[in-house]
Amino acid sequence: MRENDFNQLLQGIWEYFDGTLTPESLAQLNEQVATNPKVADLFVQSAELEGLLDQFHAGERIEIEAHQLLSAIGVASGQSDTLLASLSLDRDIEKRESSPVLLSWVQKWPTPMWSTGVLAALLLLILGVGVLGWRGGAQPGKPPLHVAAVAASTDALWSGSSAPDSDGWLPEGSVRLNRGQAEIRFVSGVIVVLKAPAEFQAISAIEANLKHGSITARVDGKTTSFKIHTPTAKVVDLGTEFGISVAESGETDVAVFDGKVDVSCDPDGKDQKLDKSGDRTKLPPRRMEAGEALRVDWAGQFRRIVTVTDNSFPALARSREIENIQRPPLIATVGDTLRNGDDNAKFYRIVSSGFGEDVPAYVDRNYEWNGIDKTGIPKCLIGAEYIMPFNSDKFAEDLEVTVTLERPAIVYVLFDDRGRPPKWLKQSFVDTGLDVGLDEGPYPGTAHALAQGPGQSIDYRFSVWKREVKESGAVVLGPRGGISRGRAMYGIVVAPLEAP
């Protein structure tokens, strides 16, 4: 891209954030963002700066130092040191004033601006705190910019004027999905699956609002600080997959399936909660990791969610397959004797009609179930409901897992062949003679990785044990047994007692 074209593009982005972009220029910018990955990257970098400084929008003290800002938008440490040394940036950003030195130094910078994000940082430093006016929707009459589009949908029915346009782009305001579900892709690379009924707004390439309904989002490591606002919470992604469900009351459920997120009580967008005297106080966000789920209410209280089902959040990879299955659930709830109260946020995940090749095995590990050879998963397990437990529970000698069934069913336990079957398993279950495999994926010091398909990358064999339960109610499972390192927690699969 020629220098004049590049400068014109930067000017257009700045005018967009400033609310002064003409309709003709907006159309050109929309086209560039949609068709040129480099332009989309630059726009996302600009939006990320707004995200980084969002907490300071009201004129609060800026405490992020230049090193932190540059690192956050992708500037390597060596480049950051060179940049700061050249500019003599040894003060907090709040003290930085506009400087002609910055402008002349930009022209001498030898590294391509597209890949480093340095240009966006320099523009921020040039403009100072005035750039805080970037916040999405803050400028009255600002023309819409395309930041997200519907990539696919299943039986989707949108509400009137809030429907996406003919090319799938979401409008500037909220969209209402009355039926079905839709996969929304942001120009930043973020994927969101929205399930009806829901009201959703794409604010920018790295920010959205969920007024009610449920979503599941996947954010890769290239996008930082993707945020979802709800009536009671703010969820900041740290490179992960997570689900959010907002009830009509505004209470927010958050579950982390992979990676980490920060969750703040955010009833008024101020990261505050009610203290014991009824006053609002500012609190740091709560860090959540894979396998954890919490509910945030209007008072800012966090409560543990013990069981997460497919009905709680839409599934990303197999959303359409699950949507077409009408079988009523077999598993009502799952609980254990290890976790009481709200301090522990671990959840059991119930996957309805979903057992098969390459399905995830645990909520706290990126492992997968597979057939041990080309014949694949045993037919009696295909499509059955299954529970994703915590692999870390393999060491808990006093563990009891209670599975409550809605109706008669066959309960299967997948037991690691490296261990000796415990007494409770031998007394209440029968070894079917069938086996499944566990693929543990990558681990330090090897080139090992998760593989696709039956018989691929099988690390360990698990025996399939069976128990027929002829009445609804609770089935209690004991500890795995033993404390030897390297053995995995058992899996739990539930199928109808009679073929549907």
C-alpha positions in Angstrom: 0.0 0.0 0.0 1.4 3.4 -1.0 2.1 6.0 1.8 -0.7 8.3 0.6 -3.3 5.5 0.5 -2.1 4.4 4.0 -2.4 7.9 5.4 -5.9 8.3 3.8 -7.0 5.0 5.4 -5.7 6.1 8.8 -7.6 9.4 8.4 -10.8 7.5 7.6 -10.5 5.3 10.6 -9.9 8.3 12.8 -12.9 10.2 11.3 -15.0 7.1 12.0 -14.1 7.1 15.7 -14.6 10.8 15.8 -18.0 10.6 14.2 -17.2 12.8 11.2 -16.9 10.2 8.4 -19.0 11.0 5.4 -21.4 8.3 4.0 -19.2 8.0 0.8 -16.1 7.4 2.9 -17.9 5.1 5.2 -18.9 2.9 2.2 -15.2 2.7 1.1 -14.0 1.9 4.6 -16.7 -0.9 5.0 -15.5 -2.4 1.7 -11.8 -2.3 2.8 -12.5 -3.8 6.2 -14.6 -6.6 4.6 -12.1 -7.5 1.9 -8.6 -6.6 3.1 -7.3 -8.5 6.2 -4.6 -5.9 6.8 -7.2 -3.1 6.9 -9.4 -5.2 9.3 -6.3 -5.8 11.5 -5.6 -2.1 11.7 -9.2 -1.3 12.5 -9.1 -4.0 15.2 -5.9 -2.5 16.7 -7.6 0.8 16.9 -10.6 -0.7 18.6 -8.4 -2.6 21.0 -6.9 0.7 22.2 -10.4 1.9 23.0 -10.9 -1.4 24.8 -7.7 -1.1 26.8 -8.7 2.5 27.9 -12.4 1.8 28.4 -12.2 1.9 32.1 -10.7 5.4 31.9 -13.5 6.8 29.7 -15.1 8.9 32.4 -11.8 10.8 33.0 -10.5 8.5 35.7 -6.7 8.3 36.3 -4.8 6.5 33.6 -2.5 4.0 35.4 -1.4 1.9 32.4 2.2 2.7 31.5 3.6 2.9 28.0 5.4 -0.5 28.2 2.1 -2.2 29.2 0.1 -0.6 26.4 2.6 -1.4 23.7 2.9 -5.0 24.9 -0.9 -5.4 25.1 -1.3 -4.5 21.4 1.4 -6.8 20.2 4.6 -4.9 20.2 7.6 -7.1 20.9 9.6 -6.3 24.0 12.7 -5.3 22.0 10.7 -3.0 19.8 9.0 -1.6 22.8 12.3 -0.7 24.4 13.6 0.9 21.2 10.4 2.9 20.7 10.3 4.2 24.3 14.0 5.0 24.3 13.7 7.0 21.1 10.8 8.9 22.5 12.1 9.2 26.0 8.8 7.8 27.3 9.6 7.3 31.0 6.3 8.7 32.3 2.8 7.4 32.6 0.5 7.9 29.6 -1.6 10.4 31.6 1.4 12.8 31.5 2.1 12.4 27.8 1.4 15.5 25.7 1.3 15.9 21.9 4.7 16.1 20.5 6.1 16.8 17.0 9.0 14.4 17.8 6.5 11.6 17.6 5.4 12.6 14.1 8.9 12.8 12.8 9.9 9.5 14.4 7.0 7.7 12.7 8.5 8.5 9.4 11.8 6.8 10.4 10.3 3.7 11.9 11.7 0.8 9.8 9.4 -2.1 10.9 6.1 -2.6 9.0 3.3 -1.1 11.0 0.7 -3.7 9.9 2.3 -6.5 11.9 3.6 -4.7 15.0 0.7 -2.4 16.0 3.3 0.3 16.8 1.5 2.9 14.6 -1.7 2.5 16.6 0.2 3.0 19.8 1.9 6.1 18.5 -1.3 7.6 17.4 -2.7 7.1 20.9 0.4 8.7 22.4 0.1 11.6 20.0 -3.5 12.3 20.7 -3.3 11.6 24.4 -6.4 11.1 26.5 -8.5 12.8 23.9 -8.7 9.4 22.2 -11.0 8.2 25.1 -13.9 9.6 23.0 -13.6 6.4 20.9 -16.2 4.4 22.9 -18.7 2.7 20.6 -22.0 4.5 20.3 -20.7 7.6 22.2 -20.8 9.9 19.2 -24.4 10.9 18.2 -25.1 10.4 14.5 -21.9 8.4 14.0 -22.4 6.3 10.8 -22.4 2.5 11.3 -19.3 0.5 10.5 -19.6 -3.2 9.6 -17.9 -5.1 12.4 -19.7 -8.4 12.5 -21.8 -10.5 10.1 -24.0 -13.7 10.2 -21.9 -16.5 8.7 -24.4 -19.3 9.1 -27.8 -19.9 10.8 -30.3 -22.6 11.6 -34.1 -21.8 11.4 -33.3 -18.2 12.3 -36.1 -15.7 12.5 -35.0 -12.1 13.2 -37.3 -9.4 14.5 -38.3 -6.7 11.9 -35.9 -3.9 11.3 -33.2 -5.4 13.6 -32.5 -8.1 11.0 -29.0 -8.3 9.3 -28.8 -6.8 5.9 -28.7 -8.7 2.6 -25.0 -9.4 3.0 -25.4 -10.7 6.5 -23.8 -7.6 8.2 -25.3 -6.7 11.6 -26.9 -3.3 12.0 -25.4 -0.7 14.3 -28.0 -1.3 17.0 -29.4 -4.4 18.7 -30.6 -7.4 16.8 -33.4 -9.7 18.1 -33.3 -13.4 17.3 -36.8 -14.8 17.9 -36.1 -18.4 16.7 -33.3 -20.7 15.9 -29.6 -19.8 16.2 -27.0 -18.0 14.3 -23.2 -18.0 14.0 -21.8 -14.4 14.0 -18.2 -13.7 12.9 -16.5 -10.4 13.9 -13.9 -8.8 11.7 -11.5 -9.4 14.6 -11.9 -13.2 14.1 -14.1 -13.7 17.1 -16.9 -16.3 16.6 -20.2 -16.0 18.5 -23.1 -18.5 18.3 -26.3 -16.8 19.4 -29.4 -18.9 20.5 -33.0 -17.6 20.5 -34.7 -15.9 22.1 -32.0 -13.3 22.4 -31.1 -9.6 22.0 -27.5 -8.9 20.9 -25.5 -5.9 19.8 -22.1 -5.8 18.1 -20.6 -2.6 19.5 -17.1 -2.9 17.9 -14.8 -5.5 16.5 -13.9 -6.5 20.1 -17.0 -5.6 22.1 -20.6 -6.7 22.2 -23.7 -6.4 24.4 -26.0 -9.3 25.3 -29.3 -8.0 26.8 -30.9 -11.4 27.1 -30.5 -14.9 25.6 -27.4 -17.1 25.4 -24.2 -17.2 23.4 -21.0 -19.2 23.1 -17.9 -17.3 22.0 -14.5 -18.5 20.8 -11.7 -16.0 20.8 -8.3 -16.9 19.4 -5.0 -15.7 20.9 -4.7 -12.9 18.2 -7.5 -10.9 19.7 -7.1 -9.3 23.1 -9.7 -8.1 25.6 -12.9 -9.1 23.7 -15.7 -7.9 26.0 -19.3 -8.9 26.5 -21.5 -6.6 28.5 -24.8 -7.9 30.1 -27.2 -6.1 32.5 -25.3 -7.4 35.5 -21.8 -8.3 34.4 -18.8 -7.6 32.1 -16.9 -10.6 30.7 -13.4 -9.9 29.4 -11.9 -12.7 27.4 -8.3 -13.8 27.7 -8.2 -16.1 24.6 -10.7 -18.8 25.2 -14.1 -20.4 24.6 -16.9 -19.4 27.0 -20.7 -19.3 27.3 -22.9 -16.5 28.6 -26.7 -16.8 29.4 -28.8 -13.8 30.5 -32.2 -14.4 32.0 -35.1 -12.0 31.6 -34.3 -10.8 35.2 -30.8 -9.8 34.0 -28.9 -12.4 36.1 -25.9 -13.6 34.1 -24.5 -17.1 33.9 -20.9 -17.5 32.7 -19.2 -20.8 32.0 -15.6 -21.2 30.7 -15.0 -24.2 28.4 -11.4 -23.4 27.5 -8.8 -20.8 28.6 -9.7 -17.9 31.1 -11.9 -14.9 31.4 -12.3 -12.0 33.9 -15.8 -11.4 35.2 -16.9 -8.2 36.9 -20.2 -7.2 38.5 -21.2 -4.5 36.1 -24.9 -3.4 36.7 -24.3 0.1 35.4 -21.1 -0.4 33.5 -19.1 0.8 36.4 -17.6 -2.6 37.7 -19.3 -2.1 41.1 -21.3 -4.2 43.6 -23.4 -3.5 46.7 -21.5 -3.8 50.0 -23.1 -4.7 53.3 -24.3 -1.2 53.9 -26.1 -1.0 50.6 -23.5 1.3 49.0 -21.8 0.5 45.7 -18.1 -0.3 45.9 -15.6 -1.0 43.1 -14.2 -4.5 43.1 -11.5 -6.2 41.0 -12.7 -8.8 38.4 -12.9 -12.4 39.3 -10.7 -14.7 37.2 -12.4 -17.8 35.9 -10.7 -20.8 34.3 -11.8 -23.8 32.2 -14.4 -25.9 33.9 -15.8 -23.1 36.1 -19.3 -21.6 36.0 -20.8 -18.8 38.0 -24.0 -16.7 38.2 -23.8 -13.0 38.8 -26.9 -11.2 40.2 -27.9 -7.5 40.5 -26.2 -7.3 44.0 -22.9 -8.4 42.5 -23.0 -11.8 44.3 -21.3 -14.8 42.6 -23.0 -18.2 42.9 -21.6 -21.5 41.7 -23.4 -23.3 38.8 -23.0 -27.0 39.5 -24.3 -28.4 36.2 -24.1 -27.0 32.7 -26.1 -28.6 29.9 -26.5 -28.1 26.1 -29.6 -26.0 26.9 -27.5 -23.6 29.0 -25.4 -22.4 26.1 -25.3 -23.1 22.3 -22.5 -25.4 21.1 -20.0 -24.1 18.7 -18.7 -27.1 16.8 -21.8 -29.3 16.7 -24.6 -26.7 17.2 -26.6 -27.8 14.1 -26.3 -31.5 14.9 -27.6 -31.1 18.4 -30.3 -28.7 17.4 -31.9 -31.5 15.3 -32.1 -34.1 18.0 -35.4 -34.1 19.9 -34.7 -36.9 22.4 -35.7 -35.9 26.0 -32.8 -35.7 28.5 -31.8 -38.6 30.6 -29.6 -36.8 33.1 -31.3 -34.3 35.4 -28.3 -33.2 37.6 -24.8 -34.1 38.7 -23.2 -33.3 42.0 -20.4 -34.5 44.3 -19.2 -34.5 47.9 -16.1 -32.3 47.3 -17.5 -28.9 46.5 -19.9 -26.9 48.7 -20.6 -23.2 48.6 -19.8 -20.6 46.0 -16.0 -20.3 46.5 -15.5 -23.4 44.2 -16.8 -22.7 40.8 -16.2 -26.1 39.1 -19.1 -27.4 37.0 -20.1 -30.8 35.5 -21.0 -30.5 31.8 -23.8 -32.7 30.5 -23.6 -33.2 26.7 -26.9 -34.5 25.4 -26.9 -37.0 22.6 -23.3 -36.2 21.9 -20.9 -39.0 22.6 -18.8 -40.1 19.6 -15.5 -39.7 18.0 -13.2 -36.8 19.1 -15.6 -35.4 21.7 -14.0 -33.6 24.7 -13.6 -35.8 27.8 -13.1 -33.4 30.7 -14.0 -29.9 31.7 -10.5 -29.1 32.9 -8.4 -30.9 30.3 -8.2 -30.7 26.5 -8.5 -34.5 26.1 -10.8 -36.4 23.7 -12.6 -39.8 23.5 -12.0 -42.0 20.5 -12.5 -45.5 19.2 -9.4 -47.6 19.8 -9.2 -48.7 16.2 -10.8 -48.1 12.8 -14.1 -49.8 14.0 -14.6 -46.6 16.1 -16.6 -45.9 19.2 -18.8 -48.9 20.4 -22.3 -48.6 18.9 -24.0 -48.7 22.3 -22.3 -45.4 23.2 -22.8 -43.5 19.9 -25.1 -40.5 20.4 -25.6 -41.1 24.1 -25.6 -38.4 26.8 -22.4 -38.1 28.6 -20.8 -36.2 31.5 -17.6 -34.2 31.4 -16.1 -34.5 34.9 -12.9 -33.1 36.4 -9.8 -35.1 35.6 -8.2 -33.6 38.7 -10.7 -35.6 40.8 -8.7 -38.8 40.0 -6.8 -38.3 43.2 -9.8 -37.7 45.5 -10.1 -40.7 47.7 -13.4 -39.5 49.4 -15.2 -38.6 46.1 -18.8 -39.5 45.5 -20.5 -38.4 42.3 -24.3 -38.5 42.3 -26.0 -38.7 38.9 -29.7 -38.1 39.0 -31.6 -39.8 36.2 -34.9 -38.5 34.7 -36.0 -42.0 33.7 -34.7 -45.6 33.4 -31.3 -45.8 31.7 -28.1 -47.6 31.2 -25.2 -46.0 33.0 -21.7 -46.7 31.5 -18.4 -46.0 33.3 -15.3 -45.6 31.2 -12.4 -46.8 33.5 -8.7 -46.3 32.9 -7.1 -49.8 32.3 -3.9 -48.6 34.1 -5.7 -48.7 37.4 -7.4 -51.5 39.4 -11.2 -51.3 39.3 -12.5 -50.2 42.7 -14.9 -52.2 44.8 -18.0 -50.1 44.1 -17.4 -50.5 40.3 -17.1 -54.3 40.5 -20.1 -54.7 42.8 -22.6 -52.5 40.9 -21.3 -52.6 37.3 -20.4 -55.3 34.7 -17.4 -55.1 32.4 -18.8 -55.3 28.9 -15.5 -56.3 27.3 -15.6 -53.2 25.1 -13.0 -50.4 25.1 -12.6 -46.8 24.2 -9.5 -44.7 23.8 -8.4 -41.4 25.3 -6.4 -38.9 23.2 -4.5 -36.6 25.6 -3.2 -34.3 22.9 -0.1 -32.2 23.2 2.2 -32.4 26.2 5.6 -30.8 27.0 8.7 -32.0 25.2 6.9 -33.9 22.4 5.3 -33.3 19.0 2.2 -35.2 20.1 -1.1 -33.5 19.2 -4.8 -34.2 19.1 -5.8 -36.3 16.1 -9.1 -36.7 14.3 -10.8 -40.0 13.6 -11.1 -43.5 15.2 -7.9 -45.2 16.3 -5.8 -42.0 15.8 -3.4 -40.8 18.5 -4.8 -43.1 21.2 -2.8 -42.7 24.5 -4.6 -45.0 26.8 -7.4 -47.6 26.8 -10.5 -47.5 29.0 -12.8 -50.4 29.7 -16.5 -49.9 29.3 -18.5 -50.9 32.5 -22.3 -51.1 32.4 -25.2 -50.9 34.9 -28.9 -51.0 34.0 -31.0 -48.7 36.2 -34.7 -49.5 35.9 -36.1 -46.5 37.8 -35.5 -42.8 37.8 -33.5 -41.4 40.7 -29.9 -41.1 42.0 -26.9 -43.3 41.0 -23.9 -42.9 43.2 -20.4 -43.4 41.9 -17.3 -43.7 44.1 -13.7 -42.6 43.8 -11.5 -43.8 41.0 -9.3 -45.5 43.6 -5.6 -45.3 44.2 -3.3 -42.2 44.1 -0.9 -43.3 41.4 0.2 -40.5 39.1 -0.7 -40.6 35.4 -4.1 -42.4 35.6 -7.1 -40.5 34.4 -10.6 -39.9 35.9 -13.3 -42.2 34.7 -15.9 -41.0 32.2 -19.7 -41.3 32.5 -22.1 -42.1 29.6 -25.8 -42.6 29.9 -28.0 -44.2 27.2 -31.8 -45.1 27.1 -32.6 -48.5 28.7 -34.6 -49.3 25.6 -33.7 -48.2 22.1 -35.6 -45.1 21.1 
